[in-house]
Amino acid sequence: MRRVVITGMGILSPIGNSVDAVAASLRDGRSGIRAMPEWASVDGLQTRVAGAVDGFDAKQIARPLRRTMGRMAIMASLAARDAAADAGLSPEDLASARAGVSMGSTTGSPAALEQFFGSYVTTGSISGTEGTLFLKVMSHTVAANVAAVLGINGRLIAPGSACASSTQAIGSGFEAIRYGLQDIMVCGGADDLHATTAGVFDVVGAASRGFNDSPSRTPRPFDRDRDGLVVSEGAAAVVLEEYEAARARGATIHAELLGYGTCCNPNHMTQASADGMLQCMREAVESAGISPRDLDYINAHATGTIRGDAVEAEAVRAFVGDTVPISGTKGYTGHTLAACGAMEVIFCLIMMRRGFIPPTLNLEAIGPGCEGIAHVQKMIPRSPRLALTSNFAFGGVNAALVLDGRGKTGEHKVRPCDGRDVT
C-alpha cells in the first residue's frame, strides 16, 4: 500500500479565511459565533445564533464559472484553489487523469433550493426559472464546481453524509491514493448558512436556544450548561498526494494521513451510538497501524448537544480512558456541517505545525456523563504528533482519520515536535 501525505490546505471559516487567521483565533480563544436578529422573522425558530463567513470575494472566480455556483460552491472553490496553491500544484498536475476531487455538502445551496422550489410552490409554475439554478441545488454541486474551477479530469466523489461528509471525502481520497487509483486528490466539503438549516436542528431540540443574547458563550462542548449546537457555514479543502511523488517534486508535506475508519450504526436516525463511534475510531487506528494509546491528541466531534457529547465521551472512555488529551473545536466555529471534518483536519495540522493544543472553548464545568476523559481546558504548549479527528452524522454515520506529524515521512518539512511556535 502506498503512503498518503497532505501537501495543501485552504479554509474559509467563521474564525478566519486563511490558515494564519484561523491559527490566531484558536490561539487567542476567539469565538466566531454571532447573533442573527434577522431570524426573528422566521416563525417558530427559537435559535438566533450562528457562525457566518465574512471577507471573501466571490469575484475571484471568473463570472462564467460562478453562474452555476451557490454560496457553498463559491466558498469550496476558493478553499480548494488555496489548497492547490499551497501544495504548489500546476494546472497540468491538476488536469492529469491521476488527479481527482472528493468534496461533499449536506444538500445543495439552501438559498438556491428556496428559490428553486419556493417559486414553484407559490405559483405552480416553472416559468422564469433560471437554467443554471439546478446546478446550484444538485447534491454534488460542491464537487462538480470545484472540479470545473481546478480543471480536474480524474475521479469525482461527492459524499452527502451531513456532518461526516468531508471526513468521508478525505477518507475516500486517502483510499484512492493508498490503493493506487489516483496520485492526487483535492478533498473537503462546504455548507452555507440558512435559517432552514438551523430550523432542522431546532425542531428536533438539538439547537442552542439559551444564549441568544450572548452568542460567544455557545456552543459549549462537554460543558454542564450546554444546550445544543450552533449551525455555521464554511468550506475547507486539503490536497492529498502519494508520498514519493510529493517528495520528488519538493512539496512541503504538512503531515502524513495514516489511517481512516468509517462505519454505520443505524439504530436511530438522530441519536448517536457509542458503539458505532468506538468501532469507527478503532478502525481508524487499526488502519494506521498504531495503538489508541499512541495518540497524542483527539479532536472531538463535540457539537454541544446534551446527549451527543455524553455519548461521545462514553466512546472515548472506552477507547483511551483519560490518557489522551481531547478538545472540541466547534466551540470556536459552531457546527459547519459538511465542512467540519476537513476544517478540523486543518485545525489539527495547525496544532502540529505551531506547537499548541487549544482548549475546548466555553468548557467551564464538565457536564454529567462527560467525565473520565482528558479534557483540555487550558492551552497545552505542545505539538501533537499523532492525532485522531472524528465526526458523526445523523443516520448513524461515523468517520475518523489519523494524522501523523512526527516527521516519519522522510526528508520533508514537518518541524520538530518540541512545543515551539513554528510556522
N, C-alpha and C positions, 0 to 999 in steps of 0.2 A: 504494500500500500504506500501511496505517495504522501509526502508531508505537505501540509497546507499552512500558509502564513498570511498574515494581514499586513498589507502594504499601503493602504489608503483609508482615510475616513473623512466623512463630511456630515455636518449636522445643522439643522435649524430647530431650535427648541425654545420653550418659554424662558430658559435661563441663558440664552445666547445662541448666536448663529455661526460660531466658529469654535474650534477646539480650545483656543486660548480663552475666549469669553466664558465658555462652559466651565473650564478648569477654575477660573477665578470665582465663579458663582459657587461651585462646590466647596472651594477652599474657604470662602467668606460666609458660607451659610445663607446664601441669598435665595429666597423663595421666588418662584415665577408665577405665583397664583394671584389673581386679581378679582375684584368684584365685577359682576356682569349685570348692571342695573337694567340693561335693555331686555333681559329675560323676564322682568316683572310683567311684561305684556303677554307672556305665554301662560294661558290659563292652566292651573294645576301644577305648574313647575315650581318646586319648592327649593331646589338648589340654585344658588345665584353666584357661584364662584367657578372659575375655570383658569386654565393656563393657555395663553394665546402666544402666537409667534409674531413678532414685530420686526421691522427694519430690513426686510429683504425686498429686492427689486425684481419683480416678475419679468420686467423688460430685458433682463439679462438673457432671457431666452427669446430667440427670434420669433416674431409675430406669427409666421406661418405654422410654427410648431405649437405655439400657445393656443391656437384655435381649437385644439382637441383636448385641452387641459383644464380641469378644475383646479382649485387651490391645492389639493393634496398632490396632484401630479406635478404642479409647478414646484412646490417645496421639495418633493422627492427628486425631481430632475436637477435642481440646484445642489442638493446634498450629494447626489451621485456624481455630478460634474466636479464638485470639490474633492470628492474621494478619489476620482480618477486622476485629477491634477496632483493630489497629494502623493499618489502612487507613482507619478511620473509616466503614466501610460500615454502613448501616442495614439492618434486616430487610427493608425494602421494596426496597433496592438488590439484596439477595441473592435475593429472591423473583422478580425480573424474569426473563422468559424469555430476556433477553440476558445473564444471568449463569449460568456453568456451573462444573463441578468436574472436575478431571483429577488423579486421585491413584492411585498404584499400590502393590502389595505383591508379594513374591515368591510367596507362597502365601496361603491363609487362615491364621488364627491356629494355630500349631503345637500349642499345648496343647489347643485345641478339636478339631483333627484327631486327636490322640492319643485323646481321649475318644470322638470320633465313630466312628472305625474300630476302636480298641482294644477297645471293648466288643463289637462285632460279631465280631471275630476270635477273641476268647477265649470268647465264649458262644454264638456262632452265632445271636444273637437281636438284634432291634432294640427289644425290649420295654423301656420306660422311657426311651427316647431322648428328650431334650428337643426340643420342636418348633422352638425357636429355634437349635438347635445348628448346623444347616446354614448359617444366616445368618452365623455366625462363621467358617465354613470356606470359604465360596464365594470364588472368586478375586477378585471385585470388592467384598469386604466393606468395605475401607477407603473406596473412593469412595462406595459406597451409604450407608454410615453417616454419613460427613461431609456428604453431601447432605441427609440427614434432619435432622442437627443444625442445619445452616445454613439449611434451607428452600430449597434450590436447585431451580429449575424448568427451567433451561437444559440444556445438554449435560452428559452424564455419560460420562467417558472413564476407563478403568481399565487402564493398561498393566501387564503382568505379565512384564516382561523383566529380572527379577532385579536385578543391580547397576545397570542402566541405567534402571530403572523410573521413578524420579522425574525424571530428566533428560529422558526422553521425555515424561513427563507435562507438564513445564513447556514443552517444545518444542511439544507438541500444543496447549496453551493459547495459546502465542505465535502459532501459525499461525491458530488460530480467531479471534483478535482482529485479527491483521495483515490477514487477508483478509475482514474484515467480518462474520464469522459470529456473534461474541459481542462484548460490550463489557467484561465482567469474567470472569476465570477464577481460581478458587482451585485451586492446583496443588501437588503434592508427593508424599509417599509415606511409608510406615511398614513396619516389621517388628518382631516381638518375639522375644526370646531363648528358645532351647530347645536342649537337648542334641542333638537330632536334626539341627538346622541346623548346629551345629558339626561334627557327625559327617559330614555330607555332604562338607565340605571336608577333614576328617581322613582319610577313606578314599581320597581322591584325592591325598593327600600335600601339600595346599595350606595346611593349618592350622599355626600356630606351636605347637611342642611343647617347645622348648628353654628356655623362660623361665617355666615353671610356678611356679617359686619366686621370680621377680622380675617380676611382671606389668607393672610400669610401663616395663620395658625392651623391650617388644614391643607392637605390630609395629614393624619397623624399615625403613620405606620407603627403597629405594635403597641401603641400608647393606650393607657387606661381610658382616655376620653375620646378615642377615635370614634367617628360616627359615619364613615363612608368614604368612598373615593371621590376624587375631583377629576372631571373629564378635561382633557387638554388636547392640544394638537402638536404636530411637529413631523419631522422627517429625519431619517438617519440612514447612512449608507457606509458600507465598508467594502474594500476591494480584497478579495481572496486570490492568492496565487499559489501555484506549485512552487515549492521551496527552491529547487535547483534552478528553475527558470528565473525566479525573482533574484536570487543571488547572482546569477550570471549577468543580469542586466544592471547590477549595482543598486537595486532598490533598497530603500530604508525599510526594514522589517519591524513593525511595531510589536508584534507578538506572534507566537505560533498558536493556531487553533488545533487543540489536541483531541477534543472529543465532543460528541453530540449524542444526546438521547432524546427520544420523543415517544410518547405513548398516550393512550386514551383510557380514561376510566369513566364510562358513561352512565354511572349510577344515578346521576341527577344533572339536569341541564344547567343549573345555575349554582349549585353548591359544590364547593371544592372537595377533593378527596385526598386525604393524607397518604393513602396507599398509592394513588397514582403519582403524586408528587415524588414520593420516595422512590418508586420504581424508575421514574424518569431520571432523577439525579444519580441513582446507582448506575443506570445505563450509560450516562454521560461519562462518569469516571472510569467505568469499565472500558468504554470506547477509547478513553485517553490513556489507558494502561497505568493508572495510578490508584492509590487508595484514597477514600474520602478524607482520612486524617492527613494526607499530604497537602491538602488545600491550605492556602494562606488567607483566603477571603471568600465569602459568599455574598453576591449581590442578590437580595431577595426580591421576589415579585411584589409583595407587601404593598397592596393598594390602599390600605387604611380601612377596609371593611371589617366589621366586628367578627364575623365567622371566618372569612378568608384568611386573615392574619393569624388567627389562633390555629387553624388547620395547618397552615404553612409552618408555624412554629413547632407543631406536633411532628411534622415530617422531618424538619431539620434536627429536632432532638433525637429522632430515631436514626438519622443519617450520620451526624457527627457529635451529638451531645452539645456540650458547651465549650468545645475545643477550638472552634474556628470562628474568627470574627465575622459578624454578619451585619449588614446595614441595608436599608431600603431607600433608594434614591428618588422614589416617587414623592417623598416629602418635599423635594425641591421643585419638581416639574409637574406634579399631578400625573394622571394616567394618560399617556399619549397613545394608548390603544395599539394599533398595528405598528407604530413606530417604536414602542418602548423596548423591545428586545434588542434591536440594533443600537438604540440610544444608550442602553445600559452596557452593551459591549464597549462602546466608546468611553463611557464613564470608567469602566474597568481599565481600559488602555491608558486613560489619563492618570489613574492612580498608579499604575505600573511605571509610567514614564516620569511622573512628577513627585513621587515619593510621599504620598499621603493616602489615608483611608478616611473619607468623610463620615461623620456620624449620621444616623437617621434623623433628619430634621423633624422637629416637633415631638420627638420621643422624650417625654419628661418623666413619666411614671409607667413602667412596664405593665401592660394590661393582664388581667387574669387569663390563663391559658397560653400566654406568650412568654412565660418564664422558661428558664432552663437552657437557653441558648446564649451565645456570646454576643449580645447586642453591643454595637459601637455607639456610645453616647457622647464621646469626646473624640476629636480628631486623633488619629494614630499617625505619627510622622514616620511611616514606613511603607515601602513599596510592596504590595502583594506580588508574589512570584507566580503562584498557581491560583487561579480564580475560577469560580463557577458562578454563572449567572443563569437564572431560570425565570420562566414565565408560564402562566397558567390561564386558560381561557374557558369561557362558557362551553358546555358540551363535554367537559372533562378532558380538554386538550392540554397536554403537558409537554414542555420542551426545555432543554437545558444545554448549555455549552461550557466547555472547559478551555480556558486560555492559559498559555504559558509565556510569561515574560522573563524567564530566568536567563535567557541568552543561550539556551541549549542548541539553537538552530545554527550555530556555527559563526562564521565571520560576518555577523550583521550588527546593526547599530542599536540594539537594545542596551540601555545603560545598566550599570551595576545596580543591584537592588540593595543599596546601603542606606536608604532613607533620605538622601539628598534631594533637594528640589531641582531636578534637572529638566531640561527641555529637549 
